[in-house]
Amino acid sequence: KHAEKLGTYSYSEKSYFSPDVFLYIRCAAVALGRDTYIRALHHPECMPHEHSFEPLLELASEAYERRMKKEFDYETGCDYETFSNIDAWK
């Protein structure tokens, strides 16, 4: 439902859909703060499709490496890539 509410970038079986752009828009929902995230979570039409925030994907590892002066070697056990949550795409 969220991917279908992105204006120009909306998911449709009839046109091209960018999984990366959807991921970056989801990052923006987080980066814009709790209120934006919660509103978008419960109301897909409120997805912040006019924003994207790809840097959020690397922010934690870059901060860790800068502070600790060593590589960030951590696997979350959670896949954030678009289409990885098969049940949500049914």
C-alpha positions in Angstrom: 0.0 0.0 0.0 2.8 2.4 0.8 4.5 1.9 -2.5 1.3 2.8 -4.3 1.1 6.2 -2.6 4.2 7.9 -3.9 2.9 10.2 -6.6 5.3 10.1 -9.6 7.2 7.2 -8.0 4.2 5.0 -7.2 4.3 1.2 -7.6 2.3 -0.1 -10.5 2.3 -3.3 -12.4 1.9 -1.3 -15.6 4.9 1.0 -15.3 8.5 1.0 -14.1 9.0 1.1 -10.4 12.3 1.8 -8.7 12.9 -0.3 -5.6 15.9 2.0 -4.7 13.8 5.2 -4.8 11.2 3.5 -2.6 13.9 2.5 -0.2 15.2 6.1 -0.1 11.7 7.5 0.5 11.3 5.0 3.4 14.6 6.3 4.8 13.2 9.9 4.5 10.2 8.8 6.5 12.5 7.8 9.3 14.9 10.8 8.9 12.0 13.3 9.1 11.3 12.2 12.6 8.9 10.0 14.7 5.8 11.9 13.9 6.3 11.6 10.1 7.3 8.0 10.4 4.2 7.1 12.6 1.9 9.0 10.3 3.2 7.3 7.2 3.2 3.9 8.9 -0.5 4.2 9.6 -1.5 6.3 6.6 0.3 5.2 3.4 -0.9 8.3 1.6 1.3 10.4 4.0 4.5 8.8 2.7 7.0 11.7 2.2 7.4 11.1 -1.5 8.8 14.6 -2.1 11.9 13.6 0.0 14.5 10.9 -0.1 17.4 10.2 2.2 19.7 7.5 0.9 22.6 8.5 3.2 20.7 7.0 6.2 21.7 3.6 4.9 25.3 4.2 5.6 25.1 6.7 8.5 25.6 4.3 11.4 28.5 2.4 9.9 30.3 5.6 8.8 29.8 7.1 12.3 31.1 4.0 13.9 34.2 3.7 11.7 35.0 7.4 12.2 34.7 7.1 16.0 36.3 3.7 16.5 38.9 3.8 13.7 37.9 0.3 12.6 35.6 -1.3 10.1 31.9 -1.7 11.1 31.3 -5.4 10.8 27.7 -6.1 11.8 24.7 -7.9 10.2 21.3 -6.9 11.5 19.5 -10.1 10.5 16.9 -7.8 8.9 16.7 -7.2 5.2 15.6 -3.6 4.3 15.7 -4.0 0.6 12.5 -3.4 -1.3 10.5 -6.6 -2.0 12.4 -8.5 0.7 9.2 -8.7 2.9 7.3 -11.0 0.7 4.2 -11.1 2.8 3.8 -7.3 2.6 3.9 -7.4 -1.2 1.0 -9.8 -1.6 
